[in-house]
Amino acid sequence: MKKLCMILPLALLLCFIIGCQDKEAKQTMFVMTVNGPLDTREMGITLTHEHVLVDVIGADKISKDRYDLNEVLKVRLPLLRKAQEFGCNTFVDCTTQHIARDSELLKRLSNEIGMHFIASTGYLGDFNDRCLPSFAMTETADQLAERIVKEWENGIDDTGIKPGLIKIAVDRGSLSEVHRKITRAAALAHHKTGLTIASHSKSAIGTFEQLEILKEERVDPSAFIWVHAHEEKDTKTHVKAAEMGAWVSFDQIIYFEIEHFVSIISNMKSANLLNRVLLSHDSTYVVGLNENVNTVGYTRLFEELIPALKKSDFSEEEIEQMIIINPQDAFAYRVRTLKE
């Protein structure tokens, strides 16, 4: 009996330790990078909406012959390295197949500079649908979803590289039928991939229509990122979307005044919703563009916005919440089913 009394506390302690280990294992989450799964705790500072290269000439006209990859690298590599100097460790590339996605380029960059890159799959319906392939007009939402799932299961094209994000885009305002369809396709694909859906939807009208479609398909709002939310003037809608559980992305820092971002981020802070905010630049090399946009980099967040936020009494912890902690949760692949 005495031996048993001594063994029981030890057994209980052992169970407690194993239980804690199991709990920790269950909490470990991953993002899918171009080099495979990455523990989210290794993401570090993350730029959540960027591009290396885009071409919006149209799905029926796009071709690698339209640009010189060496020229693209000559321009963009120094800009990526500059972002690294500010501590950026993970780069979410939101370029989809029909606007010059190049997953092998992303992997090459990742291996060369040591930054983690996340590639995207999905369908872009903005630019009056010219970047949508013809099959997107005729196929069903289920068929379009299956194309996304195949890339997740087998890799992009013949590369074996898997996407880590479903990116879609809709025009401003109420959704057209085809934009409703690509939204539903993304929702259906989420259930089979666990990938987060990032939607370029500048206005609240289209955003909440998309969230309603996700609800119909039993996808939790936490699987949805409202891209370019800063273009919606009614900041109450930012709060509403975040309260629903969606991610609110202020991601064109290179195009708007810093004061605008300080104001809308402060609004989210006042509502105790900084835990739903994502920040980025939306910078890229645009094929066929003869302007200085191609030389704009990925550092205005660090050089201007963060210092401005600190002047507005944002703490280091609050800033880290938006650029380190939130991306870990937002991009971790796991099926997020809406609870009954």
Rosetta silent file (secondary structure, phi, psi, omega in degrees, C-alpha in Angstrom):
SEQUENCE: MKKLCMILPLALLLCFIIGCQDKEAKQTMFVMTVNGPLDTREMGITLTHEHVLVDVIGADKISKDRYDLNEVLKVRLPLLRKAQEFGCNTFVDCTTQHIARDSELLKRLSNEIGMHFIASTGYLGDFNDRCLPSFAMTETADQLAERIVKEWENGIDDTGIKPGLIKIAVDRGSLSEVHRKITRAAALAHHKTGLTIASHSKSAIGTFEQLEILKEERVDPSAFIWVHAHEEKDTKTHVKAAEMGAWVSFDQIIYFEIEHFVSIISNMKSANLLNRVLLSHDSTYVVGLNENVNTVGYTRLFEELIPALKKSDFSEEEIEQMIIINPQDAFAYRVRTLKE
SCORE:     score description
SCORE:     0.000 S_00000001
   1 L     0.000  -40.783  179.914    0.000    0.000    0.000 S_00000001
   2 H   -62.698  -42.114  178.990    2.855    2.360    0.874 S_00000001
   3 H   -63.382  -40.557 -179.331    4.513    1.684   -2.485 S_00000001
   4 H   -62.765  -40.481  179.422    1.218    2.279   -4.255 S_00000001
   5 H   -63.600  -33.382  179.045    0.789    5.626   -2.512 S_00000001
   6 H   -75.520  -35.353 -177.155    4.242    6.640   -3.700 S_00000001
   7 H   -72.389  -39.125 -175.574    3.611    5.462   -7.265 S_00000001
   8 H   -57.850  -49.723  178.403    0.251    7.220   -7.694 S_00000001
   9 H   -59.181  -37.954  179.263    1.550   10.821   -7.300 S_00000001
  10 H   -64.932  -41.315  179.542    4.378   10.000   -9.724 S_00000001
  11 H   -65.017  -41.173  178.590    1.900    8.559  -12.222 S_00000001
  12 H   -63.961  -40.559  178.413   -0.307   11.608  -11.898 S_00000001
  13 H   -62.769  -41.634  179.900    2.687   13.895  -12.445 S_00000001
  14 H   -63.331  -44.000  177.944    3.665   11.887  -15.515 S_00000001
  15 H   -61.366  -38.678 -179.900    0.138   12.141  -16.915 S_00000001
  16 H   -64.065  -44.661 -179.548    0.184   15.883  -16.302 S_00000001
  17 H   -63.663  -46.951  179.911    3.485   16.298  -18.162 S_00000001
  18 H   -62.829  -40.015  178.477    2.344   14.142  -21.081 S_00000001
  19 H   -61.186  -42.537  178.442   -0.972   15.982  -21.142 S_00000001
  20 H   -64.749  -39.056  178.912    0.796   19.327  -21.346 S_00000001
  21 H   -65.419  -41.975  178.163    3.003   18.026  -24.137 S_00000001
  22 H   -62.586  -40.856  179.978   -0.028   16.769  -26.050 S_00000001
  23 H   -63.538  -41.267  179.201   -1.745   20.091  -25.570 S_00000001
  24 H   -65.253  -39.666  179.631    1.305   21.936  -26.870 S_00000001
  25 H   -63.689  -40.361  179.790    1.496   19.603  -29.866 S_00000001
  26 H   -66.291  -29.251 -177.480   -2.147   20.246  -30.686 S_00000001
  27 H   -82.459  -14.714  178.994   -1.562   23.981  -30.550 S_00000001
  28 L   -65.708  127.201 -179.354    1.327   23.899  -33.026 S_00000001
  29 L  -121.664  159.846 -176.894    0.180   25.423  -36.308 S_00000001
  30 E  -132.529  150.789  167.126    1.781   25.640  -39.719 S_00000001
  31 E  -110.613  154.974  178.295    1.765   27.839  -42.794 S_00000001
  32 E   -98.939  113.589  176.977    2.529   26.442  -46.223 S_00000001
  33 E  -100.297  174.578  179.320    5.563   28.117  -47.781 S_00000001
  34 L   -66.794  -14.248  176.450    7.145   27.457  -51.176 S_00000001
  35 L  -106.233   15.003  177.325    9.598   25.198  -49.317 S_00000001
  36 E   106.374 -173.669 -176.963    6.905   23.285  -47.469 S_00000001
  37 E   -62.657  141.660  178.437    5.203   23.563  -44.056 S_00000001
  38 E  -131.450  129.199  174.267    6.628   26.067  -41.592 S_00000001
  39 E   -56.763  127.998 -176.461    5.841   26.269  -37.887 S_00000001
  40 H   -57.970  -25.805 -179.435    4.006   29.578  -37.494 S_00000001
  41 H   -68.805  -11.547  178.647    6.300   30.453  -34.576 S_00000001
  42 H   -98.767    2.345 -177.355    9.127   30.749  -37.108 S_00000001
  43 L   -69.305  -39.466 -177.256    7.354   33.280  -39.325 S_00000001
  44 L    65.496 -152.226  178.118    8.576   36.357  -37.472 S_00000001
  45 E   -64.370  128.705 -173.721    7.689   39.751  -38.930 S_00000001
  46 E  -125.808  129.429  170.391    5.373   39.089  -41.854 S_00000001
  47 E   -91.095  114.637 -164.455    4.325   41.238  -44.807 S_00000001
  48 E   -92.347   -9.454  177.914    0.858   39.863  -45.407 S_00000001
  49 E  -149.934   91.616 -179.015   -0.076   41.292  -48.815 S_00000001
  50 E  -138.511  175.730  173.753    2.700   41.810  -51.337 S_00000001
  51 L  -143.556  150.326  167.830    3.809   40.792  -54.831 S_00000001
  52 L   -90.740  -38.992 -173.027    7.153   40.261  -56.513 S_00000001
  53 E  -153.992  137.133  171.691    5.682   40.495  -60.011 S_00000001
  54 E  -141.298  153.313  173.973    2.247   40.988  -61.601 S_00000001
  55 L  -141.329  115.185 -176.721    0.877   41.338  -65.106 S_00000001
  56 L  -107.879   31.763  177.591   -2.766   42.342  -65.509 S_00000001
  57 L   -62.528  -29.075 -179.468   -2.825   42.321  -69.305 S_00000001
  58 L   130.907  146.527 -175.434   -5.524   39.647  -69.145 S_00000001
  59 L   -60.820  -30.143 -177.672   -5.806   35.892  -68.759 S_00000001
  60 L   -86.867   -5.651 -176.909   -5.975   35.338  -72.523 S_00000001
  61 L  -119.434  -11.645 -172.846   -2.896   37.461  -73.270 S_00000001
  62 L   -67.601  142.434 -179.186   -0.531   36.759  -70.408 S_00000001
  63 L  -161.887  146.966  177.181    2.824   35.187  -71.237 S_00000001
  64 H   -66.848  -16.357  177.871    6.302   34.925  -69.721 S_00000001
  65 H   -70.539  -11.808 -176.538    7.577   36.435  -72.978 S_00000001
  66 H   -80.775   -9.380 -179.611    6.135   39.771  -71.845 S_00000001
  67 L  -144.348  158.703  177.704    8.844   40.387  -69.249 S_00000001
  68 L  -100.881  109.779 -175.725   12.531   39.855  -68.613 S_00000001
  69 H   -60.560  -36.110  178.891   12.894   37.870  -65.392 S_00000001
  70 H   -64.038  -36.399  177.450   16.476   39.027  -64.916 S_00000001
  71 H   -67.572  -41.409  177.955   15.302   42.645  -65.067 S_00000001
  72 H   -59.052  -46.120 -179.691   12.571   41.899  -62.524 S_00000001
  73 H   -66.033  -37.984  179.377   15.125   40.371  -60.163 S_00000001
  74 H   -59.882  -37.411 -178.671   17.542   43.237  -60.687 S_00000001
  75 H   -81.974  -43.601 -169.269   14.855   45.661  -59.528 S_00000001
  76 H   -88.449  -30.531 -178.077   13.108   43.665  -56.795 S_00000001
  77 H   -56.483  -47.504  178.527   15.901   41.746  -55.071 S_00000001
  78 H   -60.736  -31.810 -179.920   17.469   44.830  -53.436 S_00000001
  79 H   -71.191  -36.921  176.100   14.017   45.863  -52.219 S_00000001
  80 H   -66.998  -41.730  178.622   13.448   42.461  -50.630 S_00000001
  81 H   -63.712  -35.844  178.447   16.849   42.587  -48.965 S_00000001
  82 H   -63.638  -41.004  177.373   16.020   46.025  -47.592 S_00000001
  83 H   -62.176  -37.372  176.903   12.864   44.612  -45.991 S_00000001
  84 H   -61.509  -36.637  179.502   15.027   41.913  -44.406 S_00000001
  85 H   -61.462  -25.559  177.802   17.201   44.593  -42.844 S_00000001
  86 L   -91.905    5.838  175.374   14.096   45.740  -40.973 S_00000001
  87 L    98.956    1.217 -179.992   13.489   42.212  -39.734 S_00000001
  88 E   -63.960  128.753 -175.837   10.961   40.956  -42.281 S_00000001
  89 E  -118.755  -21.457 -178.820   11.123   37.155  -42.290 S_00000001
  90 E  -134.765  138.895 -173.328    7.988   36.061  -44.177 S_00000001
  91 E  -129.313  116.062  178.538    6.515   37.423  -47.413 S_00000001
  92 E   -92.702  111.715 -179.701    2.982   36.576  -48.564 S_00000001
  93 E   -94.596  114.868 -173.107    2.860   36.837  -52.356 S_00000001
  94 L   -94.697   24.633  179.857   -0.759   37.350  -53.446 S_00000001
  95 L   -85.170  123.946  179.759   -0.143   36.807  -57.164 S_00000001
  96 L   -97.350  175.253 -169.389   -2.476   34.222  -58.676 S_00000001
  97 H   -52.795  -43.617 -170.572   -2.057   32.067  -61.760 S_00000001
  98 H   -95.526   17.365  170.967   -3.449   34.398  -64.393 S_00000001
  99 H  -130.780   35.587  173.129   -1.564   37.542  -63.342 S_00000001
 100 L    84.757   32.033  173.695    1.987   36.155  -63.693 S_00000001
 101 L   -60.581  136.463  178.743    2.300   33.869  -60.673 S_00000001
 102 L  -141.519   88.168 -175.466    5.717   32.213  -60.665 S_00000001
 103 H   -66.597  -31.505  178.071    6.091   29.828  -57.739 S_00000001
 104 H   -67.610  -34.965  175.493    9.532   28.681  -58.900 S_00000001
 105 H   -63.316  -42.932  179.961   10.712   32.297  -58.811 S_00000001
 106 H   -63.336  -40.317  178.952    9.452   32.597  -55.234 S_00000001
 107 H   -67.594  -38.883  177.394   11.277   29.431  -54.244 S_00000001
 108 H   -60.847  -44.394  178.652   14.443   30.692  -55.928 S_00000001
 109 H   -64.312  -42.978 -179.478   14.188   33.951  -53.988 S_00000001
 110 H   -59.323  -45.219 -178.601   13.493   32.121  -50.743 S_00000001
 111 H   -70.662  -29.402 -177.112   16.561   29.930  -51.141 S_00000001
 112 H   -79.043  -40.773 -174.387   18.741   32.851  -52.208 S_00000001
 113 H  -109.864   -7.809  176.051   17.921   35.360  -49.498 S_00000001
 114 L    80.673   17.517  176.526   16.577   33.122  -46.718 S_00000001
 115 L   -97.505  147.288  176.812   13.125   34.694  -46.496 S_00000001
 116 E   -83.531  130.643  178.387    9.972   32.559  -46.268 S_00000001
 117 E  -117.698  138.151  176.174    7.590   33.024  -49.216 S_00000001
 118 E  -114.001  125.965 -179.892    3.939   31.998  -49.376 S_00000001
 119 L   -95.742  163.834 -174.987    2.382   31.507  -52.831 S_00000001
 120 E  -121.621  153.773  170.360   -1.285   31.924  -53.762 S_00000001
 121 E  -126.237  164.911  178.192   -3.977   30.112  -55.667 S_00000001
 122 E   132.014 -164.079 -172.624   -7.406   31.408  -56.684 S_00000001
 123 E  -137.801  131.144  179.810   -9.195   33.712  -59.098 S_00000001
 124 E  -103.336  116.144 -176.720   -9.064   37.484  -59.587 S_00000001
 125 L  -102.629    5.044  176.582  -12.319   39.023  -60.749 S_00000001
 126 L   -80.303 -169.872 -174.691  -11.389   42.704  -60.640 S_00000001
 127 H    54.639   40.703  177.665  -10.232   44.644  -63.734 S_00000001
 128 H    54.920   36.115  174.166  -13.657   43.878  -65.260 S_00000001
 129 H    70.204    8.991 -176.543  -12.952   40.137  -65.153 S_00000001
 130 L   -70.766  -17.913  178.458  -10.157   40.279  -67.720 S_00000001
 131 L   -93.692    5.336  174.919   -7.833   38.359  -65.403 S_00000001
 132 L   -90.299  132.546  175.874  -10.315   35.504  -65.065 S_00000001
 133 L   -67.331  157.353 -176.820   -9.669   32.518  -67.354 S_00000001
 134 H   -58.688  -34.222 -178.106  -12.483   31.569  -69.724 S_00000001
 135 H   -66.374  -23.129  178.997  -13.240   28.395  -67.754 S_00000001
 136 H   -67.315  -23.452  179.917  -14.092   30.523  -64.702 S_00000001
 137 H   -80.536  -27.497 -172.648  -17.072   31.876  -66.629 S_00000001
 138 H  -107.237  -29.165 -177.776  -18.472   28.475  -67.559 S_00000001
 139 L   -77.265  160.492  178.058  -17.499   26.078  -64.778 S_00000001
 140 L   -81.172  168.624  176.606  -19.441   25.668  -61.553 S_00000001
 141 H   -60.356  -37.906  178.820  -18.206   26.735  -58.126 S_00000001
 142 H   -63.872  -40.881  179.822  -17.516   23.072  -57.333 S_00000001
 143 H   -67.691  -40.532  178.541  -15.372   22.687  -60.445 S_00000001
 144 H   -66.590  -38.156  177.801  -13.425   25.859  -59.702 S_00000001
 145 H   -62.674  -40.241 -178.273  -12.921   24.718  -56.118 S_00000001
 146 H   -63.210  -33.291  176.907  -11.568   21.398  -57.342 S_00000001
 147 H   -63.930  -39.869  177.171   -8.870   23.196  -59.365 S_00000001
 148 H   -65.091  -44.675 -178.671   -7.726   24.917  -56.164 S_00000001
 149 H   -61.833  -39.162  179.346   -7.770   21.633  -54.258 S_00000001
 150 H   -62.536  -39.162  177.429   -5.647   19.947  -56.942 S_00000001
 151 H   -66.153  -35.506  178.124   -2.977   22.627  -56.567 S_00000001
 152 H   -68.036  -40.468 -176.876   -3.038   22.071  -52.819 S_00000001
 153 H   -79.797  -39.004 -172.626   -2.774   18.327  -53.142 S_00000001
 154 H  -109.737  -13.315 -176.542   -0.383   18.051  -56.101 S_00000001
 155 L    98.554  164.358 -177.836    1.400   21.378  -56.232 S_00000001
 156 L   -78.592  124.930 -178.308    1.315   24.278  -58.687 S_00000001
 157 L    51.845 -127.357 -179.972    1.765   23.145  -62.304 S_00000001
 158 L  -107.447   18.693 -172.512    4.633   20.616  -62.336 S_00000001
 159 L   -86.455  -24.683 -173.127    6.660   22.260  -59.576 S_00000001
 160 L    78.810   -2.524  179.603    5.387   20.366  -56.539 S_00000001
 161 L   -81.363  127.645 -177.073    5.199   23.744  -54.783 S_00000001
 162 L   -96.833  145.826  175.917    1.979   24.124  -52.813 S_00000001
 163 L   -74.303  153.593  177.762    0.015   27.350  -52.327 S_00000001
 164 L  -116.885   10.073 -175.703   -0.420   28.740  -48.832 S_00000001
 165 E  -160.201  141.653  169.684   -3.327   31.078  -49.524 S_00000001
 166 E   -98.097  115.946 -179.302   -6.528   31.292  -51.575 S_00000001
 167 E  -110.167  128.342  173.729   -6.622   34.760  -53.159 S_00000001
 168 E  -130.040  166.052  178.579   -9.723   36.099  -54.881 S_00000001
 169 E  -146.557  140.235  177.760  -10.737   39.559  -56.049 S_00000001
 170 L  -131.121  157.402  178.009  -14.057   41.245  -56.716 S_00000001
 171 L   -74.734  163.742  178.850  -14.988   44.657  -58.033 S_00000001
 172 L   -63.479  142.025  177.732  -16.195   47.432  -55.755 S_00000001
 173 L    98.235 -164.147 -177.557  -19.871   47.259  -54.789 S_00000001
 174 L   -66.373  148.423 -174.007  -22.379   44.428  -54.888 S_00000001
 175 L   -74.804  138.972  170.969  -21.128   41.112  -56.235 S_00000001
 176 L   -77.752  171.542 -179.285  -21.755   39.983  -59.797 S_00000001
 177 H   -62.578  -42.012 -178.800  -22.785   36.386  -60.388 S_00000001
 178 H   -69.205  -31.294  177.903  -19.287   35.302  -61.382 S_00000001
 179 H   -73.839  -31.783  172.696  -17.816   37.012  -58.314 S_00000001
 180 H   -65.542  -37.859 -178.405  -20.324   35.225  -56.120 S_00000001
 181 H   -67.676  -44.497 -179.012  -19.235   32.004  -57.794 S_00000001
 182 H   -69.605  -28.417  174.649  -15.506   32.472  -57.224 S_00000001
 183 H   -66.874  -44.390  179.589  -16.239   33.379  -53.598 S_00000001
 184 H   -65.763  -38.228  177.642  -18.246   30.198  -53.163 S_00000001
 185 H   -60.555  -41.996  178.591  -15.494   28.207  -54.876 S_00000001
 186 H   -62.841  -41.200  179.258  -12.980   29.601  -52.376 S_00000001
 187 H   -63.624  -44.735  178.861  -15.265   28.633  -49.491 S_00000001
 188 H   -62.654  -41.241  179.616  -15.689   25.096  -50.832 S_00000001
 189 H   -67.397  -32.335  178.790  -11.938   24.770  -51.340 S_00000001
 190 H   -58.214  -41.129 -177.903  -11.271   25.972  -47.800 S_00000001
 191 H   -62.881  -24.845 -178.068  -13.063   22.937  -46.387 S_00000001
 192 H  -101.518  -11.881 -177.458  -10.681   20.633  -48.278 S_00000001
 193 H  -120.091  -29.059 -174.447   -7.452   22.595  -47.848 S_00000001
 194 L    77.172    7.012 -178.810   -7.739   24.643  -44.671 S_00000001
 195 L   -77.293  142.133  176.654   -6.259   27.583  -46.587 S_00000001
 196 L   -70.511  148.836  178.761   -7.256   31.110  -45.614 S_00000001
 197 E  -105.528  118.987  175.288   -9.208   33.171  -48.158 S_00000001
 198 E  -107.657  119.349 -175.722   -7.875   36.680  -48.853 S_00000001
 199 E  -115.879  118.886  172.191  -10.329   38.740  -50.858 S_00000001
 200 E   -69.793   95.436 -178.890   -9.495   41.962  -52.679 S_00000001
 201 L  -142.811   95.077 -167.944  -12.816   43.675  -51.943 S_00000001
 202 L   -67.444  -27.424 -176.657  -12.416   47.390  -51.426 S_00000001
 203 L  -106.306  156.875  179.960  -15.959   48.162  -50.289 S_00000001
 204 H   -68.608  -31.089 -177.252  -17.929   46.898  -47.335 S_00000001
 205 H   -56.609  -55.444 -179.695  -20.896   45.973  -49.540 S_00000001
 206 H   -65.696  -35.191 -179.288  -19.051   43.214  -51.379 S_00000001
 207 H   -60.978  -48.275 -177.156  -17.186   42.163  -48.263 S_00000001
 208 H   -74.681  -25.632  172.083  -20.288   41.418  -46.239 S_00000001
 209 H   -66.736  -38.049  177.172  -21.925   39.711  -49.210 S_00000001
 210 H   -67.160  -41.480  178.151  -18.878   37.434  -49.343 S_00000001
 211 H   -62.788  -31.547  177.021  -19.073   36.767  -45.617 S_00000001
 212 H   -69.163  -39.031  176.780  -22.704   35.770  -46.115 S_00000001
 213 H   -64.043  -42.598  177.102  -21.666   33.273  -48.817 S_00000001
 214 H   -60.155  -39.704  178.282  -19.053   31.859  -46.455 S_00000001
 215 H   -61.261  -42.689  178.745  -21.759   31.533  -43.819 S_00000001
 216 H   -60.600  -32.833 -178.742  -23.920   29.590  -46.283 S_00000001
 217 L   -95.664   10.942  175.898  -20.983   27.231  -46.854 S_00000001
 218 L    63.057   34.244  175.256  -20.268   26.919  -43.109 S_00000001
 219 E   -99.949  127.147 -179.316  -16.893   28.662  -43.271 S_00000001
 220 L   -67.956  142.699  178.991  -16.001   30.648  -40.161 S_00000001
 221 H   -57.030  -22.186 -179.979  -15.191   34.368  -40.754 S_00000001
 222 H   -66.993   -9.708  176.805  -11.760   33.779  -39.193 S_00000001
 223 H   -93.647   10.285 -173.220  -10.824   32.104  -42.495 S_00000001
 224 E  -125.245  131.404  174.895  -11.439   35.363  -44.394 S_00000001
 225 E  -111.159  123.099  174.897   -9.202   38.399  -44.912 S_00000001
 226 E   -83.447   99.738 -178.401  -10.811   41.643  -46.075 S_00000001
 227 E   -78.870  142.372  179.786   -8.077   42.937  -48.389 S_00000001
 228 L    61.915   33.281 -179.875   -7.787   46.705  -49.028 S_00000001
 229 H   -61.715  -24.823 -178.644  -10.214   47.467  -46.199 S_00000001
 230 H   -63.151  -16.704  179.527   -8.561   50.881  -45.825 S_00000001
 231 H   -81.224  -12.003  175.019  -10.371   52.006  -49.003 S_00000001
 232 L   -83.835  118.894 -174.972  -13.728   51.740  -47.234 S_00000001
 233 L   -72.586  -27.934 -178.901  -14.430   55.146  -45.703 S_00000001
 234 L   -80.873   96.404 -175.813  -16.956   53.896  -43.162 S_00000001
 235 H   -68.056  -15.036  175.657  -14.638   52.718  -40.397 S_00000001
 236 H   -63.381  -29.207 -179.664  -17.583   51.235  -38.506 S_00000001
 237 H   -71.995  -29.867  174.337  -17.549   48.451  -41.099 S_00000001
 238 H   -60.068  -46.695 -179.533  -13.932   47.625  -40.192 S_00000001
 239 H   -64.070  -43.360 -178.293  -15.070   47.098  -36.619 S_00000001
 240 H   -61.514  -46.494 -179.786  -18.121   45.102  -37.672 S_00000001
 241 H   -62.762  -42.895 -179.729  -16.098   42.698  -39.832 S_00000001
 242 H   -66.185  -39.785  178.100  -13.504   42.223  -37.098 S_00000001
 243 H   -63.884  -28.565  175.797  -16.176   41.623  -34.466 S_00000001
 244 H   -72.763  -19.042  179.691  -17.538   38.882  -36.725 S_00000001
 245 L   112.530   -4.157  179.575  -14.072   37.321  -36.600 S_00000001
 246 L   -73.854  160.012  173.406  -12.743   38.306  -40.044 S_00000001
 247 E   -89.252  136.022 -179.392   -9.259   39.722  -40.594 S_00000001
 248 E  -111.138  115.806 -171.519   -9.164   43.377  -41.610 S_00000001
 249 E  -106.720  118.892  173.829   -6.211   44.160  -43.852 S_00000001
 250 E  -103.227   98.201 -159.262   -4.796   47.667  -44.276 S_00000001
 251 L  -134.697   22.935  174.570   -2.325   46.804  -46.973 S_00000001
 252 L  -126.530   55.173 -174.936   -1.543   49.594  -49.433 S_00000001
 253 L   -60.511  -26.467 -178.847    0.795   51.618  -47.258 S_00000001
 254 L   -79.066  -10.688 -174.288    2.733   52.869  -50.301 S_00000001
 255 L  -106.909  -14.589 -174.654   -0.366   54.440  -51.876 S_00000001
 256 L  -122.936  162.351  177.080   -2.016   56.369  -49.011 S_00000001
 257 L   -66.088  141.478  179.980   -0.985   58.986  -46.487 S_00000001
 258 H   -58.381  -36.215 -178.902    0.495   57.571  -43.283 S_00000001
 259 H   -60.111  -33.587  179.061   -1.983   59.649  -41.277 S_00000001
 260 H   -63.494  -43.759 -179.770   -4.838   57.718  -42.872 S_00000001
 261 H   -69.346  -39.171  177.205   -3.448   54.424  -41.631 S_00000001
 262 H   -59.479  -41.138 -178.430   -2.732   55.795  -38.168 S_00000001
 263 H   -65.138  -48.615 -175.801   -6.343   56.955  -37.975 S_00000001
 264 H   -73.954  -30.453  176.149   -7.987   53.699  -39.045 S_00000001
 265 H   -71.420  -37.931  176.806   -5.643   51.552  -36.959 S_00000001
 266 H   -62.681  -35.350  177.377   -6.331   53.785  -33.954 S_00000001
 267 H   -62.783  -39.990  177.751  -10.018   53.218  -34.572 S_00000001
 268 H   -69.194  -35.251  176.905   -9.451   49.472  -34.321 S_00000001
 269 H   -63.788  -42.310 -179.659   -7.431   49.968  -31.155 S_00000001
 270 H   -61.738  -29.470  179.613  -10.278   51.924  -29.587 S_00000001
 271 L   -91.151    7.498 -178.306  -12.560   48.987  -30.317 S_00000001
 272 L    57.500   42.484 -176.314  -10.036   46.547  -28.774 S_00000001
 273 L  -125.905   25.702  176.266   -9.670   44.815  -32.145 S_00000001
 274 H   -63.603  -19.673  179.737   -5.975   45.107  -32.971 S_00000001
 275 H   -75.267    3.261  175.931   -5.952   41.305  -32.791 S_00000001
 276 H  -119.977   10.092 -174.243   -7.807   41.249  -36.156 S_00000001
 277 E  -100.643  137.158  173.298   -5.586   43.740  -38.050 S_00000001
 278 E  -123.355  146.370 -176.104   -3.037   42.911  -40.771 S_00000001
 279 E  -128.939  140.263  177.195   -0.601   45.400  -42.339 S_00000001
 280 L  -167.859 -176.995 -173.060    1.284   45.435  -45.642 S_00000001
 281 L  -106.743  -33.435 -171.370    2.274   47.486  -48.727 S_00000001
 282 L    64.006   38.183  179.420    0.881   45.760  -51.866 S_00000001
 283 L   -86.038  152.440 -179.630    4.125   46.628  -53.634 S_00000001
 284 L  -168.698  165.149  166.851    5.125   44.914  -56.885 S_00000001
 285 E   -92.292  119.699 -178.145    6.886   45.032  -60.233 S_00000001
 286 E  -101.981  118.748  179.990    4.109   45.641  -62.783 S_00000001
 287 L   -62.251  132.666  177.093    4.787   44.317  -66.272 S_00000001
 288 L    83.539    4.581 -178.773    4.436   46.982  -68.937 S_00000001
 289 L   -97.668  125.399 -177.779    4.473   49.878  -66.487 S_00000001
 290 L  -101.827   32.015 -179.310    6.855   52.708  -67.320 S_00000001
 291 L  -113.305  177.124 -177.361    6.495   54.494  -63.987 S_00000001
 292 H   -78.538   -0.018 -178.796    8.532   54.537  -60.784 S_00000001
 293 H   -56.578  -35.541 -175.544    6.086   52.153  -59.081 S_00000001
 294 H   -66.369  -15.965 -179.485    8.355   49.226  -59.945 S_00000001
 295 H  -103.424    2.638  176.919   11.128   50.584  -57.754 S_00000001
 296 L   -80.059  132.947 -171.947    8.941   51.162  -54.679 S_00000001
 297 L  -101.109 -149.486 -170.295    9.813   48.632  -51.998 S_00000001
 298 L  -123.679   35.761 -173.063    8.513   46.978  -48.876 S_00000001
 299 L  -125.077   -1.449 -178.289    9.776   49.194  -46.061 S_00000001
 300 H   -62.655  -29.667  174.682    7.402   52.140  -45.587 S_00000001
 301 H   -56.137  -44.984 -175.863    5.692   50.144  -42.836 S_00000001
 302 H   -81.570  -38.013 -174.575    8.958   50.108  -40.888 S_00000001
 303 H   -80.454  -30.489 -174.383   10.322   53.496  -41.877 S_00000001
 304 H  -125.240  -48.485 -173.619    7.172   55.597  -41.504 S_00000001
 305 H   -68.974  -48.545 -178.862    4.049   53.842  -40.234 S_00000001
 306 H   -60.835  -45.676  174.824    5.489   52.132  -37.159 S_00000001
 307 H   -58.453  -37.732  179.055    7.263   55.323  -35.962 S_00000001
 308 H   -67.539  -37.370  177.808    3.992   57.224  -36.493 S_00000001
 309 H   -65.996  -39.466  178.767    2.077   54.618  -34.496 S_00000001
 310 H   -63.644  -36.842  176.933    4.582   54.871  -31.668 S_00000001
 311 H   -66.749  -22.446  178.288    4.067   58.641  -31.598 S_00000001
 312 L   -96.512   23.035  174.062    0.368   57.892  -31.226 S_00000001
 313 L    70.440   27.591  170.320    1.052   55.831  -28.096 S_00000001
 314 L   -82.797  134.591 -179.300    1.040   52.377  -29.651 S_00000001
 315 L   -84.055  166.393  175.600    3.174   50.015  -27.612 S_00000001
 316 H   -59.544  -39.511 -178.966    5.742   47.552  -28.940 S_00000001
 317 H   -63.674  -39.408 -179.881    3.376   44.750  -27.937 S_00000001
 318 H   -68.534  -38.055  178.137    0.511   46.247  -29.959 S_00000001
 319 H   -68.780  -42.931  177.493    2.707   46.631  -33.023 S_00000001
 320 H   -62.795  -33.209  177.082    4.040   43.086  -32.673 S_00000001
 321 H   -56.178  -43.503 -174.580    0.443   41.899  -32.414 S_00000001
 322 H   -79.766  -32.407 -173.241   -0.262   43.214  -35.910 S_00000001
 323 H  -107.875   -7.909  178.403    2.942   42.254  -37.727 S_00000001
 324 H  -124.143  -56.758 -172.704    3.989   39.039  -35.939 S_00000001
 325 H   -72.169  -48.760 -177.870    1.207   37.418  -33.917 S_00000001
 326 H   -58.949  -45.657  179.115   -1.814   38.080  -36.152 S_00000001
 327 H   -59.707  -32.348  179.190   -0.202   36.685  -39.337 S_00000001
 328 H   -60.095  -42.618 -179.359    0.614   33.454  -37.500 S_00000001
 329 H   -77.530  -41.913 -174.634   -3.070   32.881  -36.811 S_00000001
 330 H   -62.537  -39.422 -172.235   -4.391   34.340  -40.065 S_00000001
 331 H  -103.044   -1.827  176.864   -2.328   32.161  -42.413 S_00000001
 332 L   -63.963  127.542 -177.864   -2.124   28.914  -40.451 S_00000001
 333 L   -83.736  121.952  177.193   -3.801   26.282  -42.574 S_00000001
 334 L  -167.666  143.910 -179.719   -6.625   24.520  -40.782 S_00000001
 335 L   -71.586  125.203 -178.983  -10.289   24.037  -41.625 S_00000001
 336 L  -114.101   90.584 -176.487  -12.349   26.656  -39.816 S_00000001
 337 E   -86.435  134.807  179.123  -15.937   25.464  -39.820 S_00000001
 338 L   -65.916  128.944 -179.566  -18.657   27.799  -38.644 S_00000001
 339 L   -74.150  147.650  178.088  -20.151   26.529  -35.399 S_00000001
 340 L   -64.479    0.000    0.000  -23.855   25.817  -35.231 S_00000001
